[in-house]
Amino acid sequence: MYCEPCELPVCFYCAEHRTHKWQNIQRVYQIKRQHHSKTFQNIRNEAILYMRVFLPEIKADVKFCHTQFCLYRSKMLAKVQKIINGLSEEIHNLNFKHACFTQKIETMKHLTIIQRFVKKYEQSGRKLTLFLLFMKKIRLSDILCTHYATCHSVLSMTEVIKKEEVAVSVSEIQITDRGKRRIGNERLLKLVSNPELQRCVEVRGVRGCSNISCMTSELVWISDSFNNLILTNTAGDTLHYRDDLCSEYGSHTVNKEKEFIYIDRNYNIIKLSKDMKTTTIIIKKMDTAWIPRCICWSSLNQDLLLGMYRKDPRKGIVTRYSQSGKLTQIIQKDNTGLELYNDPRYITENENGDVVVSDSIFPGAVVAIDRNGKHRFSYTGHPPGSELMLWGISTDALSHILLCDKKTNTVQMIDKDGQFLSHLLIRPSGIFIPHSLSYDEHTHRLWVGSEDNNVVGVFKYITRQITGTGQLPITADVNQSEQQIKDKETSHTTEKSKLKWKSPPKLHQLLTVSKIEGCNHISFVTSNCFWISDYKISLILTNTKGETLYQLDNLYCGELYSDSLYSDSFHLIGSHTVNNESELFYIDKDYSINKLSKDMKTTSTFLEYTKSTWRPRCLCWSPSTGNLLVGMINGVHKKAGSVTRYNQTGQLIQIIQHDEIGQDLYSKPNYVKENKNGDVVVSDSFTAVVVTEREGRYRFSYTGHPSGSGLMACGICTDELSHILVCDNRTETVHMIDKDGQFLSHLLTRSQEIG
């Protein structure tokens, strides 16, 4: 038991505490442990670490100071001896004339005069005339005015001499207090080689994550492009909701007191108290021409940085306000008088005091100025001259600048001087399109919000310097298929040894196909006969002469792609395939998978759509196993995908949806293929080629060459050498990568007249 008044653990039979109030000791233990957990965590993570770093420095300083002080000591002793010798000589030659000595001489003189006066007086007393003459000449006033001796002077020091002052005057060493020892973050922290996803949070109450503001390591404010603003925890629960936010950009921040500061729909700057009960207008909108757009609280001096823009003419400014809401600085132009900003969307402050702004969207630029308002640099992408589709930005404890580039679906990291360092994240699983960033300075974790869904990932990419898969069990069909693949791989070895890659490729034949508008997907029946579909509903069987041999008009063709970057592109999808019996499998307009016989006389339903959540989107017949691979999309949440495997009888035997930590692998599977080594290759959402092993384990994602440059992936294919070929509509080339995702070459380019 636990005695509450005495705050002591006691036994049940303790008479001294029997009349006191008792509590269950286990409950008290849990409460106190939880109460002090953060303190002990801080001791483990901060205090011990700091002491371990401080101690070698202090030991080194002690050794250094001892050496220096020994040198100064000898100099000081020599100087002291010199002073002593000089003082002795001066004191010996000094003529002391004290006031008492002077007073003694004057008194003796006066005494002599009096003695003479007395003697003459006594002599004149015998003769009357002599006495009268004496009295006429003498001045009695001088005799009577006796000099009264003043007290002797007292020797004293007019000021106290301290030993510290003597030491300074002797040694000429100035001791300056430099304050507390401090260690730069570069001594405590370092980058990890591969960022690690710590957790993924599916947030309820928002549609996408336009901006994130960390309140604590467990609580964050998140807003979307529809002005929904919530406070959520790491479980995704909505703890607080506000509906008066002004915009979808970086319109909120948190100060050190955990108070929430945001721009409301009337463009006033509002502060919400930590307990969420009180709101205060700290800056009221006055100028109707300038519209507040983004805000950042400065951890260095507690100021507020506000990004604003005006519509006509289009330009932006950054203003700084004190804690009381007083305007203290306006940053608008560089030293040549040119405008620094077009449209500030996000704003943050770096550890070195620089103000960093995400300006415009496309083409965008990261504009950095120092704390005095002087322009330092503008970063417009890597390599130089490339363009950014810029969204959220953040900075970390090492003064790196992090930015979301929607053009390449990456999070780029640059240094404090604007030099590109790396693509920190490339199309991260589950997030796909990084949109917003927030750096937690306490845990050194990066919160990354997705535009594609309402998922937020927490990544570890900085560490201290210290001296679930979601798949169905694979059935026997898959195990049997693995053995078949191994057998076929053995038989392919001899065949592959006879093949080699020819560069550059030679155009063998060029033909024009009628009755279709574009060529979205091709499925070979034979070397001279193949099925071709367009972006409408037309699917035709043609030969190498371009003749139409058969036509279907109920093919599923996808929907208009709504992404802003590719708003003019249609969903190119591989919605048909051919098996080894020359039978055609295709997805019809009702989302059922049909099989057309080789003679094109019989159509049967292989998989009937049952109004389920998941809809088929692309197909591939596996020549190694005879299975059918189907790329699926969630019909309700259309930004989640999967790949399912069906055996020849239509039985579901495998679902591939998540990676090893439970994150979504796919957003919108457009094309699916199987490589010669059994890997499942998917062209996903125009952004990446995602490859998994035959068991469903994630292998890699290819997002373009060089890494992080971006990819508009359309049709894909594999060859006998296990190369993966992918059409990139962005560069109008065909990329060839090896089975491990390493770029080999641009196999075809637009210069070779391939549309």
Secondary structure, DSSP 8 states (H G I E B T S, - for coil): -EETTTTEE--TT-STTTTS-EE-HHHHHHHHHHHHHHHHHHIIIIIHHHHHHHHHHHHHHHHHHHHHHHHHHHHHHHHHHHHHHHHHHHHHH-----HHHHHHHHHHHHHHHHHHHHHHHHHHTT-HHHHHHHHHH--HHHHHS------------SS---HHHHHHHHH--------S----HHHHEEEEEEEEEEEEEE-SS-SS-SEEEESSSSEEEEE-TTS-EEEEETT--EEEEE--B--SSS-EEE-TT--EEEEBTTS-EEEE-TTS--EEEEE----SSSEEEEEEE-TTT--EEEEEEETTTTEEEEEEE-TTS-EEEEE-B-TTS-B-BS-EEEEEE-TTS-EEEEE-STTBEEEEE-TTS-EEEEE--SSTT--B-EEEEEE-TT--EEEEETTTTEEEEE-TTS-EEEEEEES-TTTSSEEEEEEETTTTEEEEEESSSSEEEEEEEEEE-----------HHHHHHHHHHHHHHHHHHHHHHT----SS----------S-SS--EEEEEETTEEEEE-SSS-EEEEETT--EEEEE--B----B---STTTT-B-----EEE-TT--EEEEBTTS-EEEE-TTS--EEEEE---S-SEEEEEEEE-TTT--EEEEEEESSSTT-EEEEEE-TTS-EEEEE-B-TTS-B-BS-EEEEEE-TTS-EEEEETTTEEEEE-TTS-EEEEE--SSTTS---EEEEEE-TT--EEEEETTTTEEEEE-TTS-EEEEEE-GGGT--
